Structures are given as structure tokens and as C-alpha cells.
Amino acid sequence: MDRKKFLRALDGEILAVPPMWLMRQAGRYLPEYRQTRAIAGSFLDLCFNPKLATEVTLQPIRRFGFDAAILFSDILVVPHALGQAVSFEEGHGPRLSPRLDEDLIHKLDHIDLRRLDPVFEAIELIKTALPAETALIGFCGAPWTVASYMIAGQGSRDLEAVRIFAYAHREAFARLIDILVESSVSYLLAQAKAGVEAVQIFDSWCSVLPTREFEAWCVAPVARMVEKIRNAAPDLKIIGFPREAGGNLELFASQAKVDCVSLGTAENVALARKRLPPAMALQGNLDPLALIAGGKALDASVDKVLADFEGAPFVFNLGHGILPQTPIEHVERLVARVRRT
């Protein structure tokens, strides 16, 4: 019983009151985060300042007492460590340059983890400051999602640029995915060495792909990552988040072999529970907009999620990240309702 509640759920244990954390729980909805962000300068400066990254990671733990903290960083630190220039423009999101083409992909080398030393230093600081019962989660982007930014140079809803590139230049794109698999594994293992106890692999943009491409660019790369991580760090727990995979969710779960599958907001939980192994831990999937709405709508939505996952090894979370306009009192109400306090 000394094992942390969050890790027990990932082990497959069914708990009467599920552990909980929220994606993007350290963020702009918190006034203390906004104050720290103003001190840091740019967003990447905040990610690469170990003391400030530690501070914002701990802020939601102090406020809400979540069962797990997630390292404050960004999935695009991997392209940064591969040599691509990364910046974040207020109101426009990330910008990466140069945009990758065939020639640049063939010139890519493996990741320089020294460029990410501040991240590992932050993990060590966070680990010493966390309450004994609170787990620490590390993360990275899945190869497909990270590649989409590296090819397009920015975010995109339909992912037209990367999808066309993957069709037209399959060999070059496969090489990019291979580099991202190896780089991401090295990055996550370094996070584990620094002190994280679980990692989440975010495939935020996998839902746009037909099944053949989903299997090639989403499932197979994550499966390779999981195998390599297990060989090197068998005790590290792995959460996969193939956001809104829908009909491809079973394919992901059966082949990727993660410890836990995180479900997006629109996933049919009843269908997922029928198709996924009953011993597999699940995570999710409250609509972040219900959290903004608050009141009786929030209560009903929380109760529905709890009922949907009853009897399963389960971690309560959102179906995607918490939004900046979320009222703090609604998060407090959410925590009280999940914990029945």
C-alpha cells in the first residue's frame, strides 16, 4: 500500500476513488502561472529554466493536491534538440524553421540530449519538492505528431502538409519517423533516469489518418518506442494518448502495448471498454468545455465519466488539455466531486 495511488491504477488496480490529474494542469488558467510566465520571458525560456519550470509544475499540486504532477515542458523541445529553430508566437502558436524537406531530413542527425539538460535538472528539482504520495509524469510527443510540426513549420488542423509529404516522399518520411522514435526513446529514458515514474506519449493529431497510415505512422512507431523503453526501464509506466483514434483505438491498444490508454473527449467509452483488454488501465475523458461551464452541467459530466469507467483500472483526467479561460473554482468543484468530499 506504500505504492502511489496513481501508479497502482497504472498497475491495473481498480480503486474505489480514482487518482486524478489534468492535462495542461500547469497553465494560463492559474494566476500564479501567469506571474511566473511573465518573469521567464519566452515560453521556451520558461521550459528551459529549471527553477521556474519546477515552480509551475508544482503550482497545481499546491492548489488542488492532484495525485500526479506532470513535468512542465513542451513536445517541441525534441525538434529543438535536433537542431530545428523553435519559437512560440503569442496568439499564433509554435513556429519551426526551416521547414523540413527531403534534403534536410537526410541531413538530420540524432538528438543532442545536452540541449535538454535543463529539463532533466528540473525533473530532479521537482522530484525532491513533491509530496511523498504524488507521482511525477514525464512526456514526449509521438513521432507522427512531432513530425507534423517539423514538416509544416507550425500547427495545422487538417495536417495537409505532412500528409501529402508522407504520401509523396514515403522513404524520407519513414527516415524522419525513425529518427524521432530513437530520439524520443532517448529523451524519455533520460527523464526516467532523472526521476519520472511514468511517461505519456501524446499523439494529438492521429485522428486524421486512414487506418493504413494510422498503423504505419502512429501505431508502429509508438510500439517500437514502448519495446525499447521496456527493455531499458521495465518499471517505467507508459501512457499512450492517441487522441480521438475512434475505430483505430483497438488497433493501437493491441499493438502499442502501453500500460494505459488515455481517451479523448469524443471517444465512446462503452465501446472502448468492450474492445480493449479489461486489465488495461484507462484514463480520461471529461470534456474541457464542461469544466468551463461548471455548475450542474459539470457535476453531471463528472458523474457520467465516473460511471462510464466504474470497475476498470482508471485515472480521472480530461479528454484534452485544460483551457486558459477555465475558472479555478470549477476545478475545485471537479476535484471535490471526483473525490466525493
C-alpha positions as CSV (number, residue, x, y, z in Angstrom):
1,M,0.0,0.0,0.0
2,D,3.1,2.3,0.1
3,R,2.9,2.5,-3.8
4,K,1.5,5.7,-5.0
5,K,-2.2,5.7,-5.9
6,F,-1.6,6.9,-9.5
7,L,0.9,4.1,-10.1
8,R,-1.4,1.5,-8.6
9,A,-4.0,2.4,-11.1
10,L,-1.5,2.1,-13.9
11,D,-0.6,-1.3,-12.5
12,G,-4.2,-2.4,-13.2
13,E,-5.6,-2.0,-9.7
14,I,-9.3,-1.0,-9.5
15,L,-9.6,1.8,-6.9
16,A,-12.9,3.0,-5.3
17,V,-11.8,6.6,-5.7
18,P,-9.7,7.0,-8.8
19,P,-6.4,9.0,-8.9
20,M,-6.6,12.2,-10.9
21,W,-4.5,14.8,-12.7
22,L,-5.4,17.1,-15.6
23,M,-3.6,17.6,-18.9
24,R,-2.1,21.1,-19.0
25,Q,-2.8,21.4,-15.3
26,A,0.1,23.9,-15.1
27,G,-1.1,26.7,-17.3
28,R,-2.7,30.0,-18.0
29,Y,-5.8,29.5,-16.0
30,L,-3.7,29.9,-12.9
31,P,-2.8,33.4,-11.9
32,E,0.5,32.2,-10.3
33,Y,1.4,30.6,-13.6
34,R,0.8,33.9,-15.5
35,Q,3.0,35.7,-13.0
36,T,5.8,33.1,-13.4
37,R,5.5,33.2,-17.2
38,A,5.9,37.0,-17.2
39,I,9.2,36.6,-15.3
40,A,10.5,33.9,-17.6
41,G,10.4,35.8,-20.9
42,S,9.6,33.5,-23.8
43,F,7.7,30.2,-23.4
44,L,10.9,28.2,-24.2
45,D,12.8,30.3,-21.7
46,L,10.3,29.0,-19.1
47,C,10.7,25.4,-20.3
48,F,14.4,25.7,-20.1
49,N,14.7,27.5,-16.7
50,P,14.8,24.6,-14.2
51,K,13.7,26.6,-11.2
52,L,10.8,28.3,-13.0
53,A,9.8,25.0,-14.7
54,T,9.8,23.4,-11.2
55,E,7.7,26.2,-9.8
56,V,4.9,26.0,-12.4
57,T,4.9,22.2,-12.2
58,L,4.3,22.4,-8.5
59,Q,1.6,25.1,-8.6
60,P,-1.4,22.9,-9.4
61,I,-0.2,20.4,-6.8
62,R,-0.2,23.0,-4.1
63,R,-3.7,24.3,-5.2
64,F,-5.5,21.0,-5.8
65,G,-3.5,18.1,-4.5
66,F,-3.6,16.1,-7.7
67,D,-2.3,12.6,-7.5
68,A,0.3,13.2,-10.1
69,A,2.4,16.2,-11.4
70,I,3.4,16.4,-15.0
71,L,6.7,17.9,-15.9
72,F,6.2,21.4,-17.4
73,S,7.8,21.4,-20.8
74,D,6.6,21.0,-24.5
75,I,6.7,18.3,-27.1
76,L,8.7,20.6,-29.4
77,V,11.8,20.5,-27.3
78,V,12.7,17.4,-29.3
79,P,12.8,19.3,-32.7
80,H,14.8,21.9,-30.8
81,A,17.3,19.3,-29.7
82,L,17.5,18.0,-33.2
83,G,18.6,21.5,-34.4
84,Q,15.4,23.0,-35.7
85,A,14.7,26.5,-34.5
86,V,11.5,26.6,-32.4
87,S,9.7,29.7,-31.2
88,F,6.2,30.4,-29.9
89,E,4.3,33.4,-31.2
90,E,1.6,34.8,-28.9
91,G,-1.8,34.1,-30.5
92,H,-0.3,32.0,-33.3
93,G,1.3,29.0,-31.6
94,P,4.6,27.4,-32.5
95,R,6.8,28.2,-35.4
96,L,9.6,25.9,-36.6
97,S,12.3,26.7,-39.1
98,P,13.5,25.6,-41.5
99,R,10.5,23.5,-42.6
100,L,11.9,20.0,-43.3
101,D,12.1,18.7,-46.9
102,E,13.7,15.6,-48.3
103,D,17.2,17.0,-48.3
104,L,17.0,18.4,-44.7
105,I,15.6,15.1,-43.4
106,H,18.6,13.2,-44.9
107,K,20.9,15.6,-43.1
108,L,19.2,15.2,-39.7
109,D,21.4,13.7,-37.0
110,H,20.4,12.1,-33.7
111,I,19.2,14.1,-30.8
112,D,21.7,16.1,-28.7
113,L,20.4,15.5,-25.2
114,R,22.8,18.0,-23.8
115,R,20.4,20.7,-25.2
116,L,17.8,19.3,-22.8
117,D,19.9,19.2,-19.7
118,P,17.7,22.0,-18.1
119,V,14.7,19.7,-18.4
120,F,16.4,16.9,-16.6
121,E,17.6,19.3,-13.9
122,A,14.0,20.5,-13.5
123,I,12.9,16.9,-13.0
124,E,15.4,16.4,-10.2
125,L,14.2,19.6,-8.5
126,I,10.6,18.7,-8.9
127,K,11.2,15.2,-7.5
128,T,12.7,16.5,-4.3
129,A,9.9,19.0,-3.8
130,L,6.8,16.8,-4.5
131,P,4.8,15.4,-1.6
132,A,5.7,11.7,-1.0
133,E,2.3,10.5,-2.3
134,T,2.5,12.4,-5.6
135,A,3.8,10.7,-8.7
136,L,5.8,12.5,-11.4
137,I,4.9,12.1,-15.1
138,G,7.3,12.9,-18.0
139,F,6.2,13.0,-21.6
140,C,7.0,13.5,-25.2
141,G,5.1,13.9,-28.5
142,A,4.5,10.8,-30.6
143,P,6.6,10.7,-33.8
144,W,3.7,11.4,-36.1
145,T,2.5,14.5,-34.2
146,V,6.1,15.9,-33.8
147,A,6.8,15.2,-37.5
148,S,3.7,17.2,-38.4
149,Y,5.1,20.3,-36.9
150,M,8.6,19.7,-38.3
151,I,7.2,19.4,-41.9
152,A,4.7,22.2,-41.8
153,G,6.7,24.5,-39.6
154,Q,3.6,25.2,-37.5
155,G,0.4,23.6,-36.2
156,S,-2.4,22.6,-38.6
157,R,-5.9,21.2,-38.1
158,D,-6.1,19.1,-41.3
159,L,-2.3,18.3,-41.3
160,E,-2.4,18.7,-45.1
161,A,1.4,19.4,-45.5
162,V,2.6,16.4,-43.6
163,R,0.0,14.0,-45.0
164,I,0.9,14.9,-48.6
165,F,4.6,14.7,-47.7
166,A,4.2,11.2,-46.2
167,Y,2.4,10.0,-49.3
168,A,4.8,11.6,-51.8
169,H,8.1,11.0,-50.1
170,R,7.5,7.8,-48.1
171,E,11.1,6.9,-47.7
172,A,12.2,10.3,-46.5
173,F,9.3,10.5,-44.1
174,A,10.0,7.0,-42.7
175,R,13.5,8.1,-42.0
176,L,12.2,11.1,-40.1
177,I,9.9,8.8,-38.1
178,D,12.8,6.5,-37.3
179,I,14.9,9.5,-36.1
180,L,12.0,10.6,-33.9
181,V,11.5,7.1,-32.5
182,E,15.2,6.9,-31.4
183,S,15.3,10.5,-30.2
184,S,12.1,10.2,-28.2
185,V,13.2,7.0,-26.6
186,S,16.5,8.5,-25.5
187,Y,14.7,11.6,-24.2
188,L,12.1,9.6,-22.2
189,L,14.8,7.3,-20.7
190,A,16.8,10.3,-19.7
191,Q,13.6,11.7,-18.0
192,A,13.3,8.3,-16.2
193,K,16.9,8.4,-15.0
194,A,16.2,12.0,-13.7
195,G,13.2,10.7,-11.7
196,V,9.9,10.5,-13.5
197,E,7.9,7.4,-12.7
198,A,5.6,7.3,-15.7
199,V,5.6,8.9,-19.1
200,Q,2.8,9.9,-21.5
201,I,3.2,9.8,-25.3
202,F,1.0,12.4,-26.9
203,D,-0.3,11.7,-30.4
204,S,-2.5,14.7,-30.6
205,W,-3.1,14.7,-34.4
206,C,-3.5,11.0,-35.2
207,S,-7.3,11.2,-35.8
208,V,-7.0,12.5,-39.3
209,L,-5.3,9.4,-40.7
210,P,-6.8,6.5,-42.6
211,T,-6.2,3.1,-40.9
212,R,-3.3,2.1,-43.1
213,E,-1.4,5.3,-42.4
214,F,-2.5,5.3,-38.8
215,E,-0.9,1.8,-38.4
216,A,2.3,2.9,-40.2
217,W,2.9,6.3,-38.7
218,C,1.1,6.1,-35.3
219,V,0.9,2.6,-34.0
220,A,4.1,1.0,-35.3
221,P,6.4,3.9,-34.1
222,V,4.9,4.0,-30.6
223,A,5.1,0.2,-30.4
224,R,8.8,0.4,-31.2
225,M,9.2,3.1,-28.6
226,V,7.4,1.0,-25.9
227,E,9.5,-2.0,-26.7
228,K,12.8,-0.1,-26.4
229,I,11.7,1.7,-23.2
230,R,10.6,-1.6,-21.6
231,N,14.0,-3.2,-22.4
232,A,15.9,-0.4,-20.8
233,A,13.5,0.7,-18.0
234,P,11.0,-2.1,-17.3
235,D,9.5,-0.4,-14.2
236,L,8.6,2.8,-16.1
237,K,4.8,3.1,-16.7
238,I,3.7,4.2,-20.2
239,I,0.5,6.0,-21.1
240,G,-0.5,6.3,-24.7
241,F,-2.7,9.1,-25.8
242,P,-3.9,8.5,-29.4
243,R,-6.3,11.4,-29.3
244,E,-9.7,10.6,-30.9
245,A,-8.4,7.4,-32.5
246,G,-12.0,6.2,-32.7
247,G,-12.2,3.0,-34.7
248,N,-8.5,2.6,-34.6
249,L,-8.3,2.6,-30.8
250,E,-8.3,-1.2,-30.6
251,L,-5.5,-1.4,-33.1
252,F,-3.4,1.0,-31.1
253,A,-4.1,-0.8,-27.8
254,S,-3.3,-4.3,-29.2
255,Q,-0.1,-3.3,-30.9
256,A,1.4,-0.5,-28.9
257,K,1.1,-2.4,-25.6
258,V,1.2,0.6,-23.3
259,D,0.2,0.3,-19.7
260,C,-2.7,2.8,-20.0
261,V,-4.7,4.3,-22.9
262,S,-5.9,7.9,-22.5
263,L,-9.2,8.5,-24.2
264,G,-10.1,11.8,-25.9
265,T,-13.2,13.7,-25.3
266,A,-15.2,12.2,-28.1
267,E,-14.3,8.6,-27.6
268,N,-17.2,6.1,-26.9
269,V,-16.1,4.8,-23.5
270,A,-18.5,1.8,-23.5
271,L,-17.3,0.7,-26.9
272,A,-13.6,1.2,-25.9
273,R,-14.1,-0.9,-22.8
274,K,-15.6,-3.7,-24.8
275,R,-12.7,-3.7,-27.3
276,L,-9.7,-3.1,-25.1
277,P,-8.3,-5.6,-22.6
278,P,-10.2,-5.5,-19.3
279,A,-7.0,-5.3,-17.3
280,M,-5.6,-2.3,-19.3
281,A,-5.7,0.9,-17.3
282,L,-7.8,3.7,-18.9
283,Q,-7.5,7.5,-18.5
284,G,-9.9,10.3,-19.3
285,N,-12.1,11.8,-20.6
286,L,-14.1,14.8,-19.2
287,D,-14.8,17.4,-21.8
288,P,-12.7,20.5,-21.0
289,L,-15.7,22.6,-22.0
290,A,-17.8,21.0,-19.4
291,L,-15.2,22.2,-16.9
292,I,-15.6,25.7,-18.2
293,A,-19.4,25.5,-18.0
294,G,-19.3,24.5,-14.3
295,G,-22.4,24.1,-12.2
296,K,-24.9,21.2,-12.7
297,A,-23.5,20.5,-16.2
298,L,-20.1,19.9,-14.7
299,D,-21.5,17.7,-12.0
300,A,-23.5,15.6,-14.4
301,S,-20.5,15.3,-16.7
302,V,-18.2,14.2,-13.9
303,D,-20.7,11.6,-12.7
304,K,-21.1,10.3,-16.2
305,V,-17.3,9.8,-16.6
306,L,-17.1,8.1,-13.2
307,A,-20.0,5.8,-14.2
308,D,-18.5,5.0,-17.6
309,F,-15.2,3.8,-16.1
310,E,-16.6,2.1,-13.0
311,G,-15.0,-1.3,-12.4
312,A,-12.0,-0.5,-14.6
313,P,-8.4,0.5,-13.5
314,F,-8.8,4.2,-14.1
315,V,-7.2,7.6,-13.9
316,F,-9.6,10.6,-14.0
317,N,-8.5,13.2,-16.5
318,L,-9.8,15.4,-19.2
319,G,-10.2,14.4,-22.8
320,H,-7.6,17.0,-23.7
321,G,-5.9,19.9,-22.0
322,I,-7.5,22.3,-19.6
323,L,-8.3,25.6,-21.3
324,P,-7.0,29.1,-20.2
325,Q,-10.4,30.5,-19.5
326,T,-11.3,27.7,-17.0
327,P,-12.4,29.2,-13.7
328,I,-10.3,27.9,-10.7
329,E,-13.5,27.3,-8.6
330,H,-14.7,24.9,-11.3
331,V,-11.5,22.9,-10.9
332,E,-12.0,22.9,-7.2
333,R,-15.6,21.6,-7.7
334,L,-14.3,18.9,-10.0
335,V,-11.7,17.7,-7.5
336,A,-14.3,17.6,-4.7
337,R,-16.8,15.7,-6.9
338,V,-14.3,13.1,-8.0
339,R,-13.0,12.5,-4.5
340,R,-16.5,12.7,-3.0
341,T,-15.5,15.2,-0.4
